[in-house]
Amino acid sequence: MLKRLAVITAALPIVTSLFLGSCKKDDYKLNTNIKPVEHLSAPADNKFVKLQPATSATVSFEWDQARAEDGSLVLYEVAFDKEDGDFSQPIAKYTSDGGGVQNKLTLSHKDLNSIANNAGIPALGTGKIKWTVLAAKGYNVQKAAETRTLEVERPNGFAEIPVDVFLTGSATEGGDDLSKALHMKSITAGVFEIYTSLKDGTYKFVDHNSGTPATYSLDGAVLKEGGESTQTGTKVYRIRLDFNNTTATVTEITGMGLWFAPDNKILFDLTYAGNGTFVASNQVITFKQESWGRDERYKFRMNVKAADGTTGEEWMGSSNADNSRPTAATPLSFWQLYPIANNDQWNYCYKFMTEVDTNACDVKVYFYTDKPYTHEVIVL
């Protein structure tokens, strides 16, 4: 038994050597040979596209398939360059649809606007960019036999529209500490708004409240990259930025009042308390006695001043033209605030709860940047 075990043990190194040698001899050699894309099929050469990056519009780039010598999978990228470029240093490359497998790329107008910007085409300008397809098998990358040109017209606006915008600087409620920058409310794609106060100092807008963010400032009614703006005096503003059109609207809020519809007048004023909040404290509210009952309808009126000094009034009220008196079971959405174009005495008013009548109350209006604009009436 011991003799037989010794023979087997002695033979193991020989068998192992033969096995490894066999594997080494039969190592698989990867075939990376491919025939590059011969024809680009869409869009047509020199096609003109008016870019609308604020929409969901897209452009489809399509081409014939490349062929791998061993019949296996080929991956694709679409490369873009300036009109006079040779693709040695493309200004952009995008993996095709399906993770690089499909011979098609669906590209948004937003991405094309960014490419056009990188190609040196200015906002509101028209210019051309070149594109071609890179087919790859392993480390073997082959440029297509064709290149095409796409002519684009850029809109007025930034090529890269930030997802978030913050307000910071010595003139702001958050001060110079970037981590305390005030988050602006996203109204629609590329449009941001905030109700806030500014004091003596400087301010700017940033796309992050940490690190080294991109910065923006105001030049009158124009929103521009870089720089900072200066504020003189303490005032309350609604600041609205439109990155799609590089415009800014700065409206001073000179007054806020609770409009009591039965008396057709402002019942009392609310003062700005910081953080987008207006407050009226310890105000006695008495409903008006009518022949049919007690009237409790109200909404809010803001006095505003535009950058050119023009004054006016704006109304905030309910989304409903008429409402029932709320109760403790009424959903919070009842108190949400909406701009009202119609300054009619009665329509789009809220109604106070029954408990408000003849009692002292606090009224608070909240222009939140992370929630719907709303208000509350607190019976003391």
C-alpha positions as CSV (number, residue, x, y, z in Angstrom):
1,M,0.0,0.0,0.0
2,L,2.8,2.4,1.0
3,K,4.7,1.5,-2.2
4,R,1.7,2.2,-4.4
5,L,1.1,5.6,-2.7
6,A,4.7,6.5,-3.3
7,V,4.4,5.8,-7.0
8,I,1.3,8.0,-7.3
9,T,2.9,10.8,-5.4
10,A,6.0,10.7,-7.6
11,A,3.9,10.9,-10.8
12,L,1.9,14.0,-9.8
13,P,4.5,16.6,-10.8
14,I,4.8,15.0,-14.2
15,V,1.0,15.0,-14.8
16,T,0.7,18.6,-13.5
17,S,3.5,19.7,-15.9
18,L,1.9,18.1,-18.9
19,F,-1.5,19.7,-18.0
20,L,-0.1,23.2,-17.7
21,G,2.0,22.8,-20.8
22,S,-1.2,21.7,-22.7
23,C,-3.1,24.8,-21.5
24,K,-0.2,27.1,-22.4
25,K,-0.1,25.6,-25.9
26,D,-3.8,26.1,-26.4
27,D,-4.1,29.7,-25.1
28,Y,-6.9,31.6,-26.9
29,K,-5.7,34.5,-29.0
30,L,-8.3,37.4,-29.1
31,N,-9.2,38.4,-32.6
32,T,-9.7,42.2,-32.6
33,N,-9.9,42.7,-36.4
34,I,-12.9,44.8,-37.5
35,K,-14.0,46.5,-40.6
36,P,-15.0,50.2,-39.7
37,V,-18.3,51.8,-40.3
38,E,-18.5,52.6,-44.0
39,H,-21.6,54.9,-44.2
40,L,-23.3,57.4,-41.9
41,S,-27.1,57.4,-42.6
42,A,-28.6,60.2,-40.4
43,P,-28.9,63.1,-40.0
44,A,-28.2,64.2,-43.5
45,D,-24.9,66.0,-44.1
46,N,-25.2,69.8,-43.3
47,K,-28.6,69.3,-41.7
48,F,-29.7,72.5,-39.9
49,V,-31.0,72.2,-36.4
50,K,-32.4,75.1,-34.3
51,L,-31.6,74.0,-30.8
52,Q,-34.2,74.1,-28.0
53,P,-32.4,72.8,-24.9
54,A,-35.2,73.7,-22.5
55,T,-37.4,71.1,-24.3
56,S,-37.3,67.3,-24.6
57,A,-36.3,67.6,-28.3
58,T,-33.6,65.1,-29.6
59,V,-31.6,64.4,-32.7
60,S,-31.0,60.8,-33.8
61,F,-27.5,59.9,-35.2
62,E,-27.5,56.6,-37.2
63,W,-24.9,54.6,-39.2
64,D,-24.2,51.2,-40.9
65,Q,-22.9,48.4,-38.7
66,A,-19.2,47.8,-38.4
67,R,-18.1,44.1,-38.9
68,A,-15.9,42.1,-36.6
69,E,-13.8,39.5,-38.4
70,D,-14.8,36.8,-35.8
71,G,-18.5,37.9,-36.0
72,S,-18.5,39.0,-32.3
73,L,-19.8,42.3,-30.8
74,V,-18.6,45.7,-31.8
75,L,-19.1,48.8,-29.6
76,Y,-19.7,52.3,-30.8
77,E,-19.0,55.9,-29.8
78,V,-20.0,59.1,-31.7
79,A,-17.2,61.7,-31.7
80,F,-17.8,65.4,-32.3
81,D,-15.3,68.1,-33.3
82,K,-15.1,71.6,-34.5
83,E,-15.8,72.3,-38.2
84,D,-12.1,72.3,-39.0
85,G,-11.2,69.5,-36.5
86,D,-9.7,66.1,-37.4
87,F,-11.0,64.1,-34.4
88,S,-7.5,63.7,-33.0
89,Q,-8.8,65.5,-30.0
90,P,-12.7,65.4,-30.2
91,I,-14.6,68.1,-28.2
92,A,-17.1,65.4,-27.1
93,K,-17.7,61.6,-27.3
94,Y,-20.9,59.8,-26.5
95,T,-21.5,56.1,-26.2
96,S,-24.2,54.9,-28.5
97,D,-27.7,53.7,-27.4
98,G,-27.9,50.4,-25.6
99,G,-24.7,50.9,-23.7
100,G,-22.7,51.2,-26.9
101,V,-24.2,48.2,-28.7
102,Q,-26.7,49.9,-31.0
103,N,-25.7,51.7,-34.2
104,K,-27.7,54.7,-33.2
105,L,-27.3,57.6,-30.7
106,T,-30.2,59.7,-29.4
107,L,-28.8,63.0,-28.3
108,S,-30.8,65.8,-26.6
109,H,-30.8,69.4,-27.7
110,K,-29.3,70.2,-24.3
111,D,-26.3,68.0,-25.0
112,L,-25.9,69.4,-28.5
113,N,-26.1,72.9,-27.1
114,S,-23.2,72.0,-24.8
115,I,-21.2,70.6,-27.8
116,A,-21.9,73.7,-29.8
117,N,-20.6,75.8,-26.9
118,N,-17.4,73.7,-26.7
119,A,-17.0,74.2,-30.5
120,G,-16.9,78.0,-29.9
121,I,-20.4,78.8,-31.3
122,P,-21.8,81.7,-29.1
123,A,-25.3,82.0,-27.7
124,L,-27.7,83.1,-30.5
125,G,-25.0,82.2,-33.0
126,T,-25.0,79.7,-35.9
127,G,-22.2,77.4,-36.7
128,K,-21.2,73.9,-37.7
129,I,-19.9,70.8,-35.8
130,K,-18.5,67.6,-37.3
131,W,-19.3,64.1,-36.3
132,T,-18.2,60.6,-37.0
133,V,-18.4,57.1,-35.5
134,L,-15.7,55.2,-33.7
135,A,-16.1,51.4,-33.7
136,A,-14.2,49.4,-31.2
137,K,-13.3,45.7,-30.7
138,G,-11.1,45.4,-27.6
139,Y,-8.2,47.8,-28.0
140,N,-8.7,48.2,-31.7
141,V,-10.7,51.5,-32.4
142,Q,-11.5,52.4,-36.0
143,K,-12.9,55.7,-37.2
144,A,-15.7,55.5,-39.8
145,A,-14.9,56.1,-43.4
146,E,-17.2,59.1,-43.5
147,T,-17.7,62.3,-41.5
148,R,-20.7,64.6,-41.6
149,T,-21.4,68.2,-40.6
150,L,-24.3,69.4,-38.5
151,E,-25.3,73.1,-38.6
152,V,-26.9,74.4,-35.4
153,E,-28.4,77.6,-34.2
154,R,-27.9,78.2,-30.4
155,P,-30.6,79.9,-28.3
156,N,-29.9,82.7,-25.9
157,G,-28.8,81.1,-22.7
158,F,-26.2,79.0,-21.0
159,A,-25.0,75.8,-22.6
160,E,-25.0,74.1,-19.2
161,I,-28.1,74.9,-17.1
162,P,-27.6,74.2,-13.4
163,V,-29.8,71.7,-11.6
164,D,-29.6,73.7,-8.4
165,V,-28.9,77.4,-7.7
166,F,-27.9,79.1,-4.4
167,L,-27.6,82.7,-3.3
168,T,-24.5,83.6,-1.2
169,G,-22.4,86.6,-0.2
170,S,-22.0,89.2,2.5
171,A,-25.2,90.9,1.4
172,T,-27.4,87.8,1.9
173,E,-29.2,86.3,4.9
174,G,-26.7,83.4,4.8
175,G,-23.6,85.5,4.7
176,D,-20.3,84.6,3.0
177,D,-20.3,81.0,4.4
178,L,-20.9,78.9,1.2
179,S,-22.4,76.0,3.3
180,K,-25.1,78.4,4.4
181,A,-26.0,79.6,0.9
182,L,-29.7,80.0,0.3
183,H,-31.3,77.4,-2.0
184,M,-33.4,79.0,-4.7
185,K,-36.8,77.5,-5.8
186,S,-36.9,75.7,-9.1
187,I,-40.0,77.1,-10.9
188,T,-39.6,75.5,-14.3
189,A,-36.7,74.0,-16.2
190,G,-33.9,76.6,-16.0
191,V,-35.9,79.1,-14.0
192,F,-35.2,79.8,-10.3
193,E,-36.7,82.1,-7.7
194,I,-36.3,83.3,-4.1
195,Y,-38.0,85.8,-1.7
196,T,-35.2,87.2,0.5
197,S,-33.6,90.3,1.9
198,L,-30.3,91.9,0.8
199,K,-28.2,94.4,2.8
200,D,-25.1,96.4,2.1
201,G,-22.5,94.1,0.6
202,T,-22.0,91.8,-2.4
203,Y,-23.8,88.7,-3.6
204,K,-23.6,86.0,-6.3
205,F,-25.3,82.9,-7.4
206,V,-23.7,79.4,-7.4
207,D,-24.6,75.9,-8.6
208,H,-23.3,74.2,-5.4
209,N,-23.0,75.1,-1.8
210,S,-19.7,73.3,-1.4
211,G,-16.4,72.9,-3.2
212,T,-15.6,75.2,-6.1
213,P,-19.0,76.0,-7.7
214,A,-19.7,77.7,-11.0
215,T,-20.7,81.3,-10.2
216,Y,-23.1,83.8,-11.8
217,S,-23.9,87.5,-11.3
218,L,-26.3,90.2,-12.5
219,D,-25.5,92.9,-15.0
220,G,-28.7,94.9,-14.9
221,A,-31.3,92.5,-16.2
222,V,-28.7,90.2,-17.7
223,L,-27.5,87.0,-16.0
224,K,-23.9,86.4,-16.7
225,E,-21.2,83.8,-15.7
226,G,-18.7,84.8,-13.0
227,G,-18.4,88.0,-11.0
228,E,-20.6,89.3,-8.2
229,S,-23.2,91.9,-7.7
230,T,-23.4,94.8,-5.2
231,Q,-26.3,95.8,-2.9
232,T,-26.8,99.1,-1.2
233,G,-29.3,99.4,1.6
234,T,-31.5,96.7,3.1
235,K,-34.5,95.7,1.0
236,V,-36.7,92.7,0.5
237,Y,-36.7,91.2,-3.0
238,R,-38.1,88.5,-5.2
239,I,-35.2,87.4,-7.5
240,R,-36.0,85.3,-10.5
241,L,-33.3,83.9,-12.8
242,D,-33.9,82.4,-16.2
243,F,-30.9,80.5,-17.4
244,N,-32.7,79.6,-20.7
245,N,-32.6,83.3,-21.7
246,T,-29.8,84.6,-19.5
247,T,-32.2,87.1,-17.9
248,A,-32.8,88.2,-14.3
249,T,-35.9,90.0,-12.8
250,V,-35.3,91.6,-9.5
251,T,-38.5,92.9,-7.9
252,E,-38.6,94.8,-4.6
253,I,-41.4,93.8,-2.2
254,T,-42.3,97.1,-0.6
255,G,-45.4,95.8,1.3
256,M,-47.5,92.8,2.1
257,G,-51.0,93.0,3.4
258,L,-53.9,90.7,4.2
259,W,-56.8,91.8,2.0
260,F,-60.2,91.4,3.7
261,A,-62.7,91.1,0.9
262,P,-65.9,92.2,2.9
263,D,-64.3,95.6,3.6
264,N,-62.5,95.8,0.2
265,K,-59.3,96.8,1.9
266,I,-56.1,95.7,3.6
267,L,-57.0,94.6,7.1
268,F,-53.4,94.7,8.4
269,D,-49.8,94.5,7.1
270,L,-47.3,91.7,7.4
271,T,-43.6,92.4,7.9
272,Y,-40.7,90.5,6.5
273,A,-39.2,88.2,9.2
274,G,-36.4,86.5,7.2
275,N,-36.1,83.2,5.4
276,G,-38.8,84.0,2.9
277,T,-41.4,84.6,5.7
278,F,-43.9,87.5,6.2
279,V,-45.6,87.7,9.6
280,A,-48.4,89.7,11.3
281,S,-48.6,89.0,15.1
282,N,-51.5,89.3,17.6
283,Q,-54.0,90.7,15.1
284,V,-57.7,90.5,16.1
285,I,-59.8,89.3,13.1
286,T,-63.5,89.9,13.1
287,F,-65.8,88.6,10.4
288,K,-68.2,91.0,8.8
289,Q,-71.9,90.5,9.6
290,E,-74.1,90.4,6.4
291,S,-77.8,89.6,6.1
292,W,-77.0,86.1,5.1
293,G,-74.3,85.5,7.7
294,R,-70.7,86.4,8.6
295,D,-68.3,87.0,5.8
296,E,-64.7,85.8,6.3
297,R,-63.1,85.9,2.8
298,Y,-59.5,87.1,2.4
299,K,-56.3,86.9,0.2
300,F,-53.0,88.8,0.1
301,R,-51.7,91.8,-1.8
302,M,-48.1,92.7,-2.4
303,N,-46.8,96.1,-3.3
304,V,-43.9,95.8,-5.7
305,K,-41.3,98.0,-7.4
306,A,-39.5,96.9,-10.6
307,A,-35.8,97.6,-11.2
308,D,-36.8,100.6,-13.3
309,G,-38.7,102.1,-10.4
310,T,-42.2,101.2,-11.7
311,T,-44.6,100.4,-8.9
312,G,-47.5,98.0,-8.9
313,E,-49.6,95.5,-7.0
314,E,-49.6,91.7,-7.1
315,W,-52.1,89.3,-5.6
316,M,-51.6,85.9,-4.0
317,G,-54.6,83.7,-3.3
318,S,-56.3,80.4,-3.7
319,S,-56.3,78.2,-6.8
320,N,-60.1,78.0,-6.5
321,A,-62.4,80.9,-7.4
322,D,-64.6,80.1,-4.4
323,N,-64.0,78.0,-1.2
324,S,-65.9,76.6,1.7
325,R,-64.9,77.5,5.3
326,P,-62.1,75.2,6.3
327,T,-62.0,72.9,9.3
328,A,-59.4,71.0,11.2
329,A,-59.8,68.2,8.7
330,T,-59.2,70.4,5.6
331,P,-56.0,69.4,3.8
332,L,-52.9,71.6,4.0
333,S,-53.1,72.3,0.3
334,F,-56.1,74.6,1.0
335,W,-53.7,77.2,2.3
336,Q,-51.2,77.1,-0.6
337,L,-50.5,80.4,-2.3
338,Y,-50.9,81.1,-6.1
339,P,-50.4,84.2,-8.1
340,I,-53.7,85.8,-9.2
341,A,-53.9,87.9,-12.3
342,N,-57.5,88.9,-11.5
343,N,-57.7,91.5,-8.6
344,D,-61.4,91.1,-8.3
345,Q,-62.6,91.9,-4.7
346,W,-64.2,88.5,-4.1
347,N,-62.8,85.7,-6.3
348,Y,-59.9,83.4,-5.4
349,C,-60.2,84.2,-1.7
350,Y,-59.6,81.9,1.2
351,K,-62.0,81.7,4.1
352,F,-61.0,81.8,7.8
353,M,-61.8,78.9,10.1
354,T,-64.8,79.6,12.4
355,E,-62.5,79.7,15.4
356,V,-60.7,82.8,14.0
357,D,-63.8,85.2,14.4
358,T,-63.2,87.9,17.1
359,N,-59.9,86.3,18.2
360,A,-56.3,87.5,18.1
361,C,-54.2,85.6,15.6
362,D,-50.8,85.3,14.0
363,V,-50.8,85.2,10.2
364,K,-47.6,83.8,8.5
365,V,-46.9,83.7,4.8
366,Y,-44.1,81.3,3.8
367,F,-42.3,81.6,0.4
368,Y,-40.5,78.3,0.9
369,T,-37.9,77.3,-1.7
370,D,-38.2,73.5,-1.0
371,K,-42.0,73.4,-0.6
372,P,-45.1,75.0,-2.1
373,Y,-45.7,78.6,-1.2
374,T,-48.3,78.6,1.6
375,H,-49.6,80.4,4.7
376,E,-51.2,79.7,8.1
377,V,-53.5,81.5,10.5
378,I,-52.8,80.7,14.2
379,V,-55.5,81.4,16.8
380,L,-53.8,82.7,20.0
